Amino acid sequence: MPYVWIAIAIFVAVYLFLDFNKLYALRYGMDVGVFLQSLVDFARTGSTFNWVEQQPHLTVHDSWLLLALTPVVALFPRPETLLVVQVLAVASAAIPLYVLARGFGLTAVPAQLVALAYLVSPSVQGWAYMDFSENIFVPVLAFSLAIAVQRRSLVWTLVLAQALMGVKEDQIWFLVWFGIAGAIWYDRRLGFATIALGVANGAVYYGLVHAAGYNPAQPRYLWWPPTLPQDLAFTAEVLAPFAFAPLALGWRIVLAAPLVVEIMFNGQWAYPLARAGTHWTVPLVTLIAIGAAIAIARYPGWARWAFACSLVMALFFNLTVLHFGRHLYPPDVAGYARARAIAVSNEPAIYTPDDEGAYVVASPNLLAQLVDRGAPLHNPKPAWGTH
């Protein structure tokens, strides 16, 4: 798989440069600060409290897997640390996707093209460029879990399913759903074991959080997508990089229903969640990649079309600065230096959403606060400029 390794190296180099540029230009959003401050606090006090959510992050989302980052964050308590982790996690998922495609019967070249289509796709590039999110671990874990299921390994299925359930609470219920499907149509032992593990995870998490007096995030859903035309465009946008291959699976695409409902029927958020490149879409696009590997294994010639379509989408519909007509903003050297000084000062500091980029840099300081979360921006700072 030499082409996959080369592509991963290029991807990592390019997006570390782009992400650091975005950070030094103070154009990252508050979520980077949320996770960094939570992990720094956990390393120092054992709590995942952060000032944006004003409570421990683990009482908002079941994201205990992030605690594995505590040692590296304790050594390097800077936003750059999370950006490196993000890019490496997103890029490395191409390796198990290649292995999965080979397991479905593809030869080396078509399997590499499937992995390259994943890396080149606008969604994946968007994940590497977005604010840090726990969902960046979904692709590498889900592809690896699919390999374990493909090989009917009970132990590795449970280990990887448990890790994936630790990314966020919605992964628990997604895996219960697929456990039911697996028990009916694939392997009863794996299916029922996954269902039992999911139910246990849900019961423990919600039981502990409610016992501590907190209410986890509870999204509300509508009976009909509030932005249907945009949702249909989004669906085409995320299927196109894989040459629409998953549609060849016929009725089986119905199994994606819970993942679609989560992002298209949500009526509570400030913007439509079904936007390619955002962390909300990671589970669905990951499933699309798995479906594409299955479908392309039946029609290996489609691998070339997938890679070609992914290139076209990346060149003309990319979500990052790598798009015709966009350019990077110059770093805000003075602003970054001020925020970095606050980060190491241990002095109180107050930021508003207009200064969230500076808050991100200052967030290792547990006394740095971002107030009025959700207030409208008076001076929006996009991550790129246009000619």
C-alpha positions as CSV (number, residue, x, y, z in Angstrom):
1,M,0.0,0.0,0.0
2,P,2.8,2.5,-0.9
3,Y,0.4,5.1,-2.4
4,V,-1.7,5.2,0.8
5,W,1.4,5.8,2.9
6,I,2.6,8.6,0.6
7,A,-0.8,10.2,0.6
8,I,-1.0,10.1,4.4
9,A,2.4,11.7,4.7
10,I,1.3,14.5,2.2
11,F,-2.0,14.9,3.9
12,V,-0.4,15.2,7.4
13,A,2.2,17.7,6.2
14,V,-0.3,19.9,4.4
15,Y,-2.9,20.0,7.1
16,L,-0.5,20.6,10.0
17,F,0.7,23.6,8.0
18,L,-2.8,24.8,7.3
19,D,-4.1,24.1,10.9
20,F,-1.1,25.9,12.5
21,N,-1.6,28.9,10.2
22,K,-5.3,29.0,11.1
23,L,-4.4,28.8,14.8
24,Y,-1.7,31.6,14.6
25,A,-4.2,33.7,12.7
26,L,-6.6,33.3,15.7
27,R,-9.4,31.8,13.6
28,Y,-10.1,28.6,15.5
29,G,-13.4,28.2,17.2
30,M,-14.0,27.8,20.9
31,D,-14.3,24.0,20.8
32,V,-10.5,23.6,20.6
33,G,-10.4,25.5,23.9
34,V,-13.2,23.5,25.4
35,F,-11.4,20.2,24.9
36,L,-7.9,21.5,25.8
37,Q,-9.1,23.2,29.0
38,S,-11.0,20.1,30.0
39,L,-7.9,17.9,29.5
40,V,-5.6,20.3,31.2
41,D,-8.0,20.5,34.2
42,F,-8.2,16.7,34.3
43,A,-4.4,16.3,34.3
44,R,-4.2,18.8,37.2
45,T,-7.3,18.2,39.3
46,G,-9.1,15.1,38.0
47,S,-12.1,17.1,36.7
48,T,-13.0,17.8,33.1
49,F,-14.4,21.2,33.9
50,N,-14.2,24.0,31.3
51,W,-15.5,27.6,31.4
52,V,-17.4,27.4,28.1
53,E,-19.7,24.6,29.2
54,Q,-19.4,25.7,32.8
55,Q,-19.4,22.1,34.0
56,P,-17.2,19.0,33.5
57,H,-17.2,18.0,29.8
58,L,-17.9,14.3,30.7
59,T,-21.3,15.4,32.1
60,V,-22.2,16.8,28.8
61,H,-20.9,14.0,26.5
62,D,-19.8,10.5,27.2
63,S,-16.3,11.1,25.7
64,W,-14.1,9.2,28.2
65,L,-11.8,8.0,25.4
66,L,-10.4,11.5,25.2
67,L,-8.9,11.0,28.6
68,A,-6.3,8.8,26.9
69,L,-4.8,12.1,25.6
70,T,-4.2,13.4,29.1
71,P,-0.5,12.4,29.3
72,V,0.5,14.1,26.1
73,V,-1.6,17.2,26.9
74,A,0.1,17.3,30.3
75,L,3.5,17.3,28.6
76,F,2.4,19.8,25.9
77,P,-0.6,21.9,27.1
78,R,-1.1,23.8,23.9
79,P,-3.8,23.8,21.2
80,E,-1.1,22.7,18.7
81,T,-1.2,19.3,20.5
82,L,-4.8,18.7,19.8
83,L,-4.4,19.8,16.2
84,V,-1.6,17.3,15.6
85,V,-3.7,14.6,17.2
86,Q,-6.7,15.6,15.0
87,V,-4.7,15.5,11.7
88,L,-3.0,12.2,12.6
89,A,-6.3,10.5,13.6
90,V,-8.1,11.6,10.4
91,A,-5.3,10.6,8.1
92,S,-4.4,7.3,9.8
93,A,-8.0,6.0,9.2
94,A,-7.0,5.4,5.6
95,I,-4.9,2.4,6.7
96,P,-7.7,0.3,8.2
97,L,-10.0,1.4,5.3
98,Y,-7.5,-0.1,2.9
99,V,-7.2,-3.3,5.0
100,L,-11.0,-3.5,5.1
101,A,-11.3,-3.1,1.3
102,R,-8.8,-5.9,0.8
103,G,-10.8,-8.1,3.2
104,F,-13.8,-7.6,1.0
105,G,-11.8,-9.0,-1.9
106,L,-10.3,-6.0,-3.6
107,T,-6.8,-6.3,-5.0
108,A,-4.1,-3.8,-3.9
109,V,-4.6,-1.1,-6.4
110,P,-8.4,-0.7,-6.2
111,A,-8.2,-0.9,-2.4
112,Q,-5.6,1.9,-2.4
113,L,-7.9,4.0,-4.6
114,V,-10.7,3.6,-2.1
115,A,-8.4,4.8,0.7
116,L,-7.2,7.7,-1.5
117,A,-10.8,8.7,-2.3
118,Y,-11.4,8.9,1.5
119,L,-8.3,11.1,2.1
120,V,-9.0,13.4,-0.9
121,S,-12.7,13.9,-0.2
122,P,-13.8,17.4,1.0
123,S,-15.4,15.9,4.1
124,V,-12.2,14.4,5.3
125,Q,-10.2,17.5,4.5
126,G,-12.8,19.5,6.4
127,W,-12.5,17.3,9.5
128,A,-8.7,17.9,9.5
129,Y,-9.3,21.6,9.3
130,M,-12.3,22.0,11.7
131,D,-12.3,22.7,15.4
132,F,-11.2,19.8,17.4
133,S,-13.9,17.2,18.1
134,E,-14.0,13.8,19.8
135,N,-15.6,12.5,16.5
136,I,-12.2,12.6,14.8
137,F,-11.6,9.2,16.3
138,V,-14.7,7.7,14.7
139,P,-13.2,6.8,11.3
140,V,-10.1,4.9,12.5
141,L,-12.1,3.1,15.2
142,A,-15.1,2.3,13.0
143,F,-12.9,1.0,10.1
144,S,-11.0,-1.1,12.6
145,L,-14.2,-2.4,14.1
146,A,-15.5,-3.3,10.7
147,I,-12.3,-5.4,10.1
148,A,-12.9,-7.2,13.4
149,V,-16.5,-7.9,12.4
150,Q,-15.4,-9.0,9.0
151,R,-13.1,-11.5,10.6
152,R,-15.7,-12.5,13.1
153,S,-13.4,-11.8,16.1
154,L,-15.5,-11.5,19.2
155,V,-12.7,-10.2,21.4
156,W,-11.6,-7.4,19.0
157,T,-15.2,-6.6,18.1
158,L,-16.0,-5.9,21.8
159,V,-12.7,-4.1,22.4
160,L,-13.1,-1.8,19.4
161,A,-16.8,-1.3,20.0
162,Q,-16.1,-0.3,23.6
163,A,-13.5,2.2,22.4
164,L,-15.9,3.6,19.8
165,M,-18.7,3.9,22.5
166,G,-16.2,6.0,24.5
167,V,-16.1,8.7,21.7
168,K,-19.5,10.0,22.3
169,E,-22.9,8.8,23.6
170,D,-24.5,8.7,20.1
171,Q,-22.0,6.0,19.1
172,I,-23.5,3.8,21.8
173,W,-26.9,3.8,20.2
174,F,-25.6,3.6,16.7
175,L,-23.7,0.4,17.6
176,V,-26.8,-1.0,19.3
177,W,-28.7,-0.4,16.1
178,F,-26.0,-2.2,14.0
179,G,-25.8,-4.9,16.6
180,I,-29.5,-5.6,16.1
181,A,-29.0,-5.7,12.3
182,G,-25.9,-7.9,12.7
183,A,-27.7,-10.4,14.9
184,I,-30.5,-10.7,12.3
185,W,-28.5,-10.8,9.1
186,Y,-24.9,-11.6,9.9
187,D,-23.7,-13.1,13.2
188,R,-25.9,-13.6,16.2
189,R,-23.0,-13.9,18.6
190,L,-21.3,-10.6,17.5
191,G,-24.7,-8.9,17.3
192,F,-26.0,-9.8,20.7
193,A,-22.7,-9.1,22.3
194,T,-22.6,-5.6,20.8
195,I,-26.2,-4.9,21.9
196,A,-25.4,-6.0,25.5
197,L,-22.3,-3.9,25.6
198,G,-24.2,-0.9,24.3
199,V,-27.0,-1.2,26.8
200,A,-24.5,-1.5,29.6
201,N,-22.6,1.6,28.5
202,G,-25.7,3.6,28.2
203,A,-27.0,2.6,31.6
204,V,-23.7,3.3,33.3
205,Y,-23.2,6.7,31.7
206,Y,-26.6,8.1,32.2
207,G,-26.9,6.6,35.6
208,L,-23.7,8.1,36.8
209,V,-24.3,11.5,35.3
210,H,-27.9,11.8,36.7
211,A,-26.7,10.6,40.1
212,A,-24.1,13.4,40.0
213,G,-26.9,15.9,39.4
214,Y,-26.2,16.8,35.8
215,N,-28.2,16.4,32.6
216,P,-26.2,15.2,29.5
217,A,-26.8,16.8,26.1
218,Q,-30.3,16.0,24.9
219,P,-30.9,17.0,21.3
220,R,-34.5,17.4,20.1
221,Y,-35.7,16.2,16.8
222,L,-38.4,17.2,14.3
223,W,-40.7,15.0,12.3
224,W,-39.4,16.5,9.0
225,P,-36.0,17.9,8.0
226,P,-36.2,21.7,8.4
227,T,-33.7,22.3,5.5
228,L,-34.6,19.5,3.1
229,P,-33.1,21.0,-0.1
230,Q,-29.8,21.6,1.6
231,D,-29.9,18.2,3.1
232,L,-30.4,16.6,-0.3
233,A,-27.4,18.6,-1.7
234,F,-25.3,17.5,1.3
235,T,-26.2,13.9,0.6
236,A,-25.0,14.2,-3.0
237,E,-21.9,16.0,-1.8
238,V,-20.8,13.2,0.6
239,L,-21.7,10.4,-1.8
240,A,-20.0,11.9,-4.9
241,P,-16.4,11.3,-3.7
242,F,-17.2,7.6,-3.6
243,A,-18.9,7.7,-7.0
244,F,-22.2,7.0,-5.3
245,A,-21.1,3.4,-4.9
246,P,-23.0,2.7,-1.6
247,L,-26.3,3.1,-3.5
248,A,-25.6,-0.2,-5.2
249,L,-26.2,-1.9,-1.8
250,G,-29.9,-1.5,-2.4
251,W,-32.2,-1.7,0.6
252,R,-29.3,-2.0,3.0
253,I,-28.7,1.7,2.8
254,V,-31.8,2.0,5.1
255,L,-29.4,0.9,7.9
256,A,-27.9,4.4,7.8
257,A,-31.3,5.9,8.9
258,P,-30.3,6.7,12.5
259,L,-27.2,8.5,11.4
260,V,-29.2,10.5,8.8
261,V,-31.8,11.4,11.4
262,E,-29.3,12.7,13.9
263,I,-28.0,15.4,11.5
264,M,-31.0,16.1,9.3
265,F,-33.9,16.1,11.7
266,N,-32.3,18.1,14.5
267,G,-34.3,21.3,15.1
268,Q,-32.3,22.7,17.9
269,W,-29.0,23.9,16.5
270,A,-27.9,27.3,15.4
271,Y,-27.0,26.0,11.9
272,P,-27.9,23.0,9.8
273,L,-25.8,20.0,11.0
274,A,-25.8,18.3,7.6
275,R,-22.8,20.3,6.2
276,A,-19.9,18.4,4.8
277,G,-16.7,18.7,6.8
278,T,-18.4,19.3,10.2
279,H,-17.9,16.9,13.1
280,W,-21.6,16.0,13.2
281,T,-21.3,14.3,9.8
282,V,-18.3,12.1,10.7
283,P,-20.2,8.9,11.6
284,L,-22.4,9.1,8.4
285,V,-19.5,9.7,6.0
286,T,-17.5,7.0,7.8
287,L,-20.4,4.6,7.1
288,I,-20.5,5.7,3.5
289,A,-16.9,4.9,3.1
290,I,-17.5,1.4,4.5
291,G,-20.5,1.0,2.2
292,A,-18.3,2.1,-0.7
293,A,-15.7,-0.5,0.1
294,I,-18.4,-3.2,0.1
295,A,-19.9,-2.0,-3.2
296,I,-16.6,-1.4,-5.0
297,A,-15.5,-5.0,-4.1
298,R,-18.4,-6.2,-6.2
299,Y,-17.5,-3.8,-9.1
300,P,-13.7,-3.1,-8.8
301,G,-13.7,-0.8,-11.8
302,W,-15.6,1.7,-9.8
303,A,-12.5,2.3,-7.6
304,R,-11.1,4.5,-10.4
305,W,-14.3,6.5,-10.7
306,A,-14.3,7.0,-6.9
307,F,-10.8,8.4,-6.9
308,A,-11.6,10.6,-9.9
309,C,-14.8,11.9,-8.4
310,S,-13.1,12.6,-5.1
311,L,-10.5,14.7,-6.9
312,V,-13.2,16.7,-8.7
313,M,-15.0,17.4,-5.5
314,A,-11.8,18.4,-3.7
315,L,-10.8,20.8,-6.5
316,F,-14.2,22.5,-6.8
317,F,-16.1,21.9,-3.6
318,N,-13.4,21.7,-1.0
319,L,-14.2,23.0,2.5
320,T,-10.7,24.2,3.4
321,V,-8.5,26.8,2.0
322,L,-7.4,24.3,-0.7
323,H,-10.0,25.6,-3.2
324,F,-9.8,27.9,-6.2
325,G,-10.3,31.5,-5.2
326,R,-9.2,31.2,-1.5
327,H,-6.1,32.2,0.3
328,L,-4.8,32.1,3.8
329,Y,-4.9,35.1,6.1
330,P,-1.5,36.2,7.6
331,P,-0.9,35.1,11.2
332,D,-1.8,37.6,13.9
333,V,1.6,37.5,15.5
334,A,0.9,40.1,18.2
335,G,-2.5,38.7,19.1
336,Y,-1.1,35.1,19.4
337,A,1.8,36.4,21.5
338,R,-0.7,38.1,23.9
339,A,-2.9,35.0,24.2
340,R,0.1,32.7,24.7
341,A,1.3,35.0,27.5
342,I,-2.1,34.6,29.2
343,A,-1.9,30.8,28.7
344,V,1.3,30.5,30.8
345,S,0.5,33.4,33.3
346,N,-2.1,31.7,35.5
347,E,-3.9,35.1,35.6
348,P,-7.7,35.5,35.1
349,A,-8.7,36.5,31.6
350,I,-12.1,37.1,30.0
351,Y,-12.9,36.6,26.3
352,T,-16.0,37.0,24.2
353,P,-17.0,35.0,21.1
354,D,-15.4,37.7,18.9
355,D,-12.1,36.7,20.5
356,E,-12.6,33.0,20.6
357,G,-9.4,32.4,18.5
358,A,-7.4,34.1,21.3
359,Y,-9.3,32.1,23.9
360,V,-8.3,28.9,22.2
361,V,-4.6,29.9,22.6
362,A,-5.1,31.0,26.2
363,S,-7.3,28.0,27.2
364,P,-4.5,26.0,28.9
365,N,-4.8,28.7,31.6
366,L,-7.6,27.3,33.8
367,L,-8.6,30.9,34.7
368,A,-9.2,31.9,31.1
369,Q,-12.9,32.2,30.4
370,L,-15.0,32.6,27.4
371,V,-18.3,34.3,28.2
372,D,-21.6,34.9,26.3
373,R,-21.2,31.7,24.4
374,G,-23.6,31.7,21.4
375,A,-23.8,35.5,21.2
376,P,-23.7,36.9,17.7
377,L,-20.3,37.8,16.3
378,H,-19.7,41.4,15.6
379,N,-16.4,40.7,13.8
380,P,-16.5,37.3,12.2
381,K,-13.2,35.8,11.3
382,P,-13.4,33.2,8.6
383,A,-10.5,30.8,8.2
384,W,-9.6,32.0,4.7
385,G,-9.9,35.0,2.4
386,T,-11.2,35.3,-1.1
387,H,-9.6,37.1,-4.0
